[in-house]
Structure formats: C-alpha cells, structure tokens
C-alpha cells in the first residue's frame, strides 16, 4: 500500500507540509489507493496564532512534543 505523509498544525489543523507519495509496487494501478498518514506538528499556524493567540488555550489540545512553538523566543 502506498502512503503519503501530511504534516498539520496540532491545533488549527492547517497544512504544514505535504510529502511526496511513498509508492508500492501497485502504484498507479486501477483501484489502488494512497493512504494518507497525518502527523501533528507545532501548535498553530501563523494566521491563526496572529489572529487570536489566546483562542486555543484551554482547548484541550496539547502540543505534539511538549515544546510549543507558540511564543518561542531564541533569546534566553
């Protein structure tokens, strides 16, 4: 079975990146399907973070890795 990895933001589910199809030997044959696998990344996209950054707080969704991209600063 063919797979395609799709990365989406964890909260808003906007598209982050869509990878190429990982084909199997049946790729392109009639009736064969590509199964999409979704991986959650980050927190919320720039459009949703800038509109209402506090809108997703307390929404019952945790960041994917424990390291939220929201409010991240490289200065310490």
C-alpha positions in Angstrom: 0.0 0.0 0.0 1.2 3.5 -0.9 1.5 6.1 1.9 1.6 9.9 1.9 2.7 11.8 4.9 0.9 15.0 5.6 2.0 17.3 8.4 -0.6 19.6 10.0 -0.5 22.1 12.9 -1.8 20.4 16.1 -4.5 22.9 17.0 -5.8 24.5 13.8 -5.1 21.5 11.5 -3.8 23.8 8.8 -1.4 22.2 6.3 2.2 22.5 7.3 3.8 20.2 4.6 2.6 17.5 2.3 5.3 14.9 1.4 5.6 13.0 -1.9 3.9 9.6 -2.1 5.9 6.7 -1.0 4.9 4.2 -3.7 4.5 0.5 -3.6 4.6 -2.0 -6.5 0.9 -1.4 -7.2 1.2 2.3 -7.5 -0.8 3.8 -10.4 -2.8 0.6 -11.0 -6.6 0.9 -11.3 -8.4 0.7 -7.9 -5.2 1.2 -5.9 -5.4 3.9 -3.3 -2.9 6.1 -1.5 -3.3 6.1 2.3 -2.7 9.4 3.9 -0.9 9.5 7.3 -1.2 12.7 9.3 1.4 13.9 11.7 0.7 16.8 14.0 3.5 19.4 14.3 3.9 22.7 16.1 0.9 24.4 17.6 -1.0 26.8 15.3 -0.1 28.3 12.0 0.9 32.0 11.7 -2.5 33.0 10.5 -4.3 31.5 13.5 -1.7 32.5 16.0 -1.7 36.2 15.0 -5.5 36.5 14.9 -6.2 35.2 18.4 -3.1 33.7 20.1 -5.1 33.0 23.3 -8.0 31.3 21.4 -6.5 27.9 21.7 -5.5 28.0 25.3 -7.5 25.6 27.3 -8.9 24.0 24.2 -8.0 20.5 25.5 -5.2 20.1 22.9 -1.6 19.5 24.0 1.4 20.5 21.8 2.8 17.5 19.9 6.2 17.2 21.6 5.9 19.2 24.8 7.9 22.0 23.2 5.3 24.5 22.0 6.2 26.8 19.1 3.8 29.4 20.3 5.6 32.3 22.0 9.0 30.7 21.4 11.9 33.1 21.6 15.5 32.3 20.7 16.8 34.8 23.4 17.1 33.5 26.9 
